[in-house]
Amino acid sequence: MFGYYLELALRSLKRNRVITALMVLAIGLGIGASMTMITVLHVMSGDPLPGLSSQLYVPMLNVWSSSGHGGNTPDGFTWPDVQNLLRAHRADAQAAMAEGVAAVHPTQPGVGVFFAVGQFTTAEFFSMFDVPFRAGHGWTAQQDQARARVVVLNSRLDHKLFGNRTGIGQTVQLGDAAFRVIGVLDDWNLQPDFYRQKGNHLYGQRDQLFLPLQTALALHMPMNGHFSCWGDGAESRTSNQCTWVQFWVRLDNPVKALAYGHFLDNYWQQQKAHGRFQNAGHPPHLYGLMSWLAHEHIIPDTLAMQMWLAIGFLIVCMLSVVALLLAKFLRRSGEISVRRAMGAKRRDIFMQFGIESALIGTAGGLLGLMLAQLGLWSIRQRPEGYAQLAQMDVMMLVGTVVLAIVASVLAGLLPAWRACQVPPALQLKTL
């Protein structure tokens, strides 16, 4: 029976090629526009560390002692506060970090000096974020304190400097200092790089190297990111009146997270008792990874607006398809009446028109898939860091076609139901 309905639907679509093409085009345009934006938001709003994100937290400590910041909480810590939190070590793992730049001096002849971006961080960074190593390992807390000149490279920089052989044990000249390579990362590309300060290339850029934070600070290596100071003190990275360091912790269960929140409150109160944070109105807050991404509005608001506009365009397109299907089905009132007079039931007519709508949706979905791929390609040509993420995975590929079929079937429900209500006797009299 399905084959019979399918044959009738194909004949009908061939008889009205112009209307069929218009409906397929309308569905394709609507699906293409909406799935382009849905795909971009899908890849940007995913969990960057599945299985571990629920254990990662970023403390926020309002350390500003000036009322000139509008009551906002800074997105970084002062160096003395980070040192205090590191020494207290109330978390299962913790790390301080700041983005920096190093001038790399290759030893290969003919290769000039170039700059590499990376993280200046503390020893537990790698274990806390479950960073995979291809060779070697990270440094220790003792090397942190000793300001050891060691470096961990990502796989691309390692290959650029040492070719197919690993650089473990080799020396790399970074700026005016020589560093020993102790680790090489495997492929590790978080999207977004949530541990960076907002605005520091959260999408599309990989850290090329990792250095001990105290070593980089002692060597006065250049650092990126927000550097905010207040009061009359000198603008120094070791001052308790300048925020610039990022700080993350891993807490293995909610009980530990609650305890760490109490620890932050106590620390804040103790500092206030010593004369700090006098105008800091907001108490400390502990954000989980996903809530932190939402708090920082990591996904640009314009993308969400564009997605809703695209969905609105899809709705308009589907309303147009409803109108075209309604006109198409009602023009076949005579055919419907003859079939009803010959014994066809309403559900048979409804099934036939439903299959016809599904065929139109399938064709529209395939067209929409091609248009969505074209739209994603155009996004990848944009300079924004997230642009390179605009790739459609298998789930989104299947979702595109399914959405087109479901939307077209839903659009065909009203026209099909209306066609089933045609009184056979009255229509037969006019034939």
N, C-alpha and C positions, 0 to 999 in steps of 0.2 A: 504493500500500500504506500509506503514511504517513497518508493521509486516512482510510483504513478504521480504522486503529488509533486515530486521533484521535476518530473518531465513537464507537468502542467505549468509549474512556476517558470521553468526555463523558456517555454514557448511564450508565456506572457511577457517576460522581460525582453525577449527578442522583438515582439510586436511593437513595443513602445521604447525604442532604443534611446530617444532623446530624454524622455522622462527618467528612464533607468540611469542614464549617464549623469543627469543632474542630481539624482539622489545619491549615487555613489560618490560624486564629487563633493556634495555637501557633507556627507559622513566623513569622507577622507580628510577634508579641510578641518572639520571640528576635532576629529580624533588626532590628527597630526599636531595641531596647535596645542591641545590639552596635554597629550602624552609627552610632548617635548618638555613642557614646564614641570609636569609631574615627575618625569625621570630626573630632571636636574635636582628637584627638591628631595627626591628619594635617595639619590647618591650623597647629597649633602647632609641629610638629617639622620643617616644611619649611625649605628653604634660604632665608634672608632676602635674600641677594644672589647668585642663580645666576650662575655664570660668573666671579665675582669673589671669592667666599668663600674659595677655596683659597689666595688671595694675602694674606689679612688675618690678622693675628696680634695677640694681646695679651700683652705681656711681664708677668710677675709677679715682683716683686722683694721679697724678704723684708727689709724695712728696720727692723723692730722691734728695738730694742736692750734690750728688757725681756723677761724670761721669764714675764711674767704673762699672755701671750696664748695659752697652751696650745700653742705651736708652730705656730699657724695663720699663713698668709700673708695680709697685708692685701689688700683688693680695690682699693687706690688707691696713688698715689705721693705723696711729699712734693714740694713746689714746687722745692726745689733739685735733686732728682734729675731731675725733668721738664726743668728748664732744661738740665742737663748732657746729657741724652739728645737734646734738641732741637738743641743746639749741635753735638753729635757727628754727627748726621744720617747714621747708618749704614744707613738704610732707603731704599727707593725713594720712599716717602712716609710721613709721620708726623703725628700730631695729638694734642694734649692737649685735654681737655675736662672740663667740669663742668656739671651741670644747675643752672639758676638761674631766678629769677623777676624780672620787671620790671613796674613799675606803668606802664601805658600811659595817656597823657593825649590823648584824641582831640581834634581841632580842630572836629569837627562840633558844632553847637549841640544841646543836649538829650542828648548821649551822655556818660555819666559815666566816671570813671576805672575801669579794670579791670586785672586782672593777667594777664600772658601768661607761659607757661612756655617755656623754650628752652634752647639750649646756648651756653655761653661757651667758645669753642674757638679753635684756631689756624688759620692760613691754609690749610693743606693738607687740612683736613677735607673740603672739598667735592670735590676731585679724588680723594682717596684712596677715598672711599665712592661715587664716581661719582654725585654728587647732581645731578639735572637742574634746569636753570634755565629759567624762563619768560621772564625778562627780566633784563638786567644780569649781574652776576658776583659772586664773592666778593672778599675783600680780599687784600692781598699780605703777605708776610713783613715788608716794611718798615713797613707800616701796623700790623702786630702790635707791632713794637718801638716805634713812635711812639705807641702807645696811641690810635690813631685812633678817633673816635666815628662809626663806620659800623655799619650793621645790614643783615642779610639777613632778609627776611620770608617766611613761607610764603604760599601763594596765598590761603588763607582769611583770614588776618589782613590781608593787603594789600587784599583786597576789602572787608573790614569797615572799614578806615580810609580807603580812597580810592575805593571803588566800582568801576565798570567801567574807570576809567583806572588805569594802573600808577602805583605810588608811587615809581618810580625818580627820584632827585634831590630828592625831598621830604624834609621834616624831621619826625621823630617824637620826641615828648617821652617819654623813658623815665626814670621817677623824677625826679631833679633835673637831668638832662642831656639835651641835644638831640642826636639821632643822624641822620645822613644815610642814606637808603635807597639802597643800591647794587645790590641784587639781590632778585629775587622767584623763589622756587622754583616749579617745576612740581609736579604731584602726586607726592609722595614719602612713602610710608607704610610704613616697614619694620615687619615683624612677625616676631619681636620686635625692639625697639630694643636690639640687643645691646650697643651702646656705652655704655649707661647702667649705673650701679651696680645690682646686683640689689635689687629692692624698689622702684625708682623708676619704677613704671608702665611696665614693659617692653612691655606689650600695650595697645592701644586708645587711646594718647595720642600726638598728633603734636606735635613741636616747632614752636612758632609763630614763633620768632625766633632769630637767631644773632648773637652779638656777639664781638668779639675778647676773648680770655680776659684779657690783661693790662689792657685797658681796664676790664673789669668788676671786676677785682681792685683797680685803682687807685681806682675810684669806690665801692668797698665795697658792691657790689650783692649782694643776698641770694642765697645758693646753697643748693641742696638736696643730699642725699646724706650718706654716712658721713663724719664728721670725727673721726678717732681720733688722740689724742695720748698721749705717754708721757714719762716722765722729769720733770725739774723745770723745764723750759723753759716759757716763756709759750705759751699756746695761740694761735698765730697761723698764718694760712694760708701765710705765707712761711717758717715754721720748718722745720728739717730733722727735727723730731720730731712732725710731724703729717701724716697721710696723708689725701688727699681728691681728688686729681686722677686722672682716667682717662687712659690712654695707649694708643694703637693704632698699628700700623705696617703698611705694605704691602710685602711682599717677593715679587718677581715669579717666583721659582723656588726649588726646595728647596735649591739650593746657597747662595743668599743667606740663606735661613732658617737654615741650619746656621751660616753665618758670623756672623749676628746673635746666635745663641745663644751662640757663643764670645765675642762682644763683651760680652754681658751678664755672663757669668761673669767676665771680666777686670775689668769695672767693679765688680762686687760684691767681688771680691778686693782691688782697689785701695782701695775705701772701708773695708773691714775693716782694711787696713793703716794707715789714718788714724784708727783708733779707733772707727769706726761698726760697727753690725750685729754686735756682739760676741756676743750671745746669739741671733742669728738662725740657726737650725740648718739651714733648708732653702735650698738654692742657688736661683738664678733659674730660671724656667721660661718657655718660649715656647709659648703655646697657639694653635692654629689656631682659626678662628671656630667651626666646628662642635664641635670638642673642648672649646672654652670653654663653649659652651652646655650641653654634657653635664656638664662639671665644676661649673658653677654650679647645676645642677639647675633650669634655667629652666622646664621642664615640671613642674608640681606632681606630687609622688609620688602624691597622692590620685587624680589623673586616671588614671594608669596602673593603679592598683589597681581603680578603677571600671570601666576597660575590661576587665580580666581577669575581674571579676565578671560583667560583661555577656556576655562570651564563654562563661563557664561556664553562664550562664542559657540561652544559645542552645543549648549542648550538651544541657542537660536537656530543652529543648523538642524538639530533634531526636530524642532517645531516645523521647520520648512519641509523636512522629510515627511512628517505627519500629514501636512497639508497636501503634498504631492501624492502620497499613498491613498489618502481619502478620496482625492479626485480620480485617481487611477482605478480604485476598486469600485467606486460608485458608477463609473462609466461602463462597468461590466455587469450592470444590474440584469440585463437581458440574459447573459450567459449564466448568471447565478440562478435566475428563475427557472431556466430550462433544466439545469442540473438538479434543482430542488424538486421539480416536477417529475424527474426521472428517478427519484428516490434518495438523492443525496441529503444527508442530514446537515444541520447547522454546524456541528462539530467538524464535519468533513470540509465544509467551506472555510471554516476558521483555520483548520490545519493547513489547507492549501495556501492560504494567504500568509499564515505564519511562516511557512517554509520559504515563501517568496521574499518576505521581509528579511529572513535570516540570510538568504543568498545575497541580497543587496548589502546587508551589514558585513558579510564576509569580504565582498569585493571592496567595500568602503574601508574596512579594517586594513586590508593589504595596501590600499592606496595611502591610508593614514600612516601605516608603518613606514612606507617610503618617505612620506613628507616629514615624519618625526625624525627619521635618520638624517634627512637634509637639514632640519632645524637644529639638531644636535651638532651636526658638522659646523653649521654657521656659528653656534655658540663657542665651539672649540677654537674658533679663529679670534675670539675676543681676548684682550690682554689680562682679564681677571684671573687670579690664581685658580679659582674653582672651575674655570672653563674646561680644563683638560679632563675633568671628571665626568663630563657630559657624555657618558657611554651607556647604552641600553643593555642591561643584562637579560638573561633568559626569562626571568620572572616578568620583566617589563615588556619583553617581546610578546609573550603569551598574553599578558594583561591587555595589550593594545588590541589584539584580535578579539579577545573575549569581550572587552568593553564595547567594541564596535558591534558585535553580534547581539549582545544584551541590549544595547541602546536601540538598535534597529528593530529588534523584536518588540521592545516596549513601545517604540514609536508606532509599530504596526498593529498594536492591540486595539486601539480605538477605531482605526479604519476597518480592520477585519471584523470587529464586533458590529460596526455600523453596517457593513455589507451583509452580514448574516441576518440583519433585521429586515432586509428587503422583502416585501410581501410577494410571493411568487405569482399569485393569481392576477394581481393588478399589473405586474410587469408583462405577463404573458398576453394580456389583452392588447397591449401596445405593439406586440411583435407582428 
